């Protein structure tokens, strides 16, 4: 059985690394969920948060210099453990 992130990994391996990568997540508007997502990234990451129109969710966009494809996949694997999170 193929891993959940195999297709993404194959696409990312076509790029040159290290490089800046843009992560996008939608999470329930809960301080714990937001803090968990933010904890995946270093102090140098550029993080932007935008609440949804009704305030139930928050869109989080993160630009960070990533060293390799495995580092990106590791963040997606960790983020998939957050209940209600959608990775775009």
C-alpha positions as CSV (number, residue, x, y, z in Angstrom):
1,X,0.0,0.0,0.0
2,X,1.3,3.4,-0.9
3,X,1.9,5.9,1.8
4,X,-0.4,8.9,2.2
5,X,2.3,11.3,1.2
6,X,4.0,9.4,-1.6
7,X,2.6,11.4,-4.4
8,X,3.5,14.7,-2.7
9,X,7.0,13.4,-2.0
10,X,7.5,12.5,-5.6
11,X,6.4,16.0,-6.7
12,X,8.7,17.7,-4.2
13,X,11.7,15.6,-5.2
14,X,11.5,17.3,-8.6
15,X,12.5,20.6,-6.8
16,X,15.9,21.8,-5.7
17,X,16.4,21.7,-1.9
18,X,17.0,23.6,0.4
19,X,14.2,26.0,-0.7
20,X,11.4,28.0,0.7
21,X,8.2,26.0,1.0
22,X,4.6,27.3,1.6
23,X,2.5,25.2,3.9
24,X,-1.3,25.9,4.1
25,X,-3.6,24.5,6.8
26,X,-7.1,25.1,8.0
27,X,-7.7,24.3,11.6
28,X,-10.6,24.8,14.1
29,X,-10.4,28.2,15.7
30,X,-9.0,26.9,19.0
31,X,-5.8,28.3,20.6
32,X,-4.5,24.8,21.3
33,X,-4.9,23.7,17.6
34,X,-3.2,26.9,16.4
35,X,-0.4,26.6,18.8
36,X,0.3,23.0,17.8
37,X,0.5,24.0,14.1
38,X,2.8,26.9,14.9
39,X,5.0,24.7,17.0
40,X,6.1,22.8,13.9
41,X,8.0,25.8,12.6
42,X,11.1,27.7,13.7
43,X,11.3,31.4,14.8
44,X,12.4,32.4,11.3
45,X,9.2,31.1,9.7
46,X,6.8,33.6,8.2
47,X,3.4,32.7,9.6
48,X,0.1,34.3,8.7
49,X,-3.3,33.5,10.2
50,X,-6.7,34.5,8.9
51,X,-10.0,33.6,10.6
52,X,-12.9,32.3,8.5
53,X,-15.9,34.5,7.9
54,X,-17.9,32.9,10.7
55,X,-14.9,32.5,13.0
56,X,-15.1,28.7,13.3
57,X,-11.8,28.1,11.5
58,X,-8.4,29.7,11.0
59,X,-6.4,29.5,7.8
60,X,-2.6,29.3,8.6
61,X,-0.1,29.9,5.9
62,X,3.6,29.3,6.7
63,X,6.7,30.1,4.5
64,X,9.8,28.5,5.8
65,X,13.2,27.4,4.4
66,X,13.1,23.7,4.3
67,X,16.3,21.6,3.9
68,X,14.8,18.6,2.2
69,X,11.7,16.7,1.2
70,X,11.7,14.5,4.3
71,X,11.5,17.6,6.5
72,X,8.3,18.7,4.7
73,X,6.7,15.2,4.9
74,X,7.5,15.0,8.6
75,X,5.5,18.2,9.2
76,X,2.6,16.9,7.2
77,X,2.7,13.6,9.2
78,X,2.7,15.4,12.5
79,X,0.0,17.9,11.4
80,X,-2.3,15.0,10.4
81,X,-2.5,14.0,14.1
82,X,-4.4,17.3,14.8
83,X,-8.1,16.6,14.9
84,X,-10.0,18.7,12.4
85,X,-6.9,20.0,10.6
86,X,-7.0,20.2,6.8
87,X,-3.7,20.4,4.9
88,X,-3.9,22.1,1.5
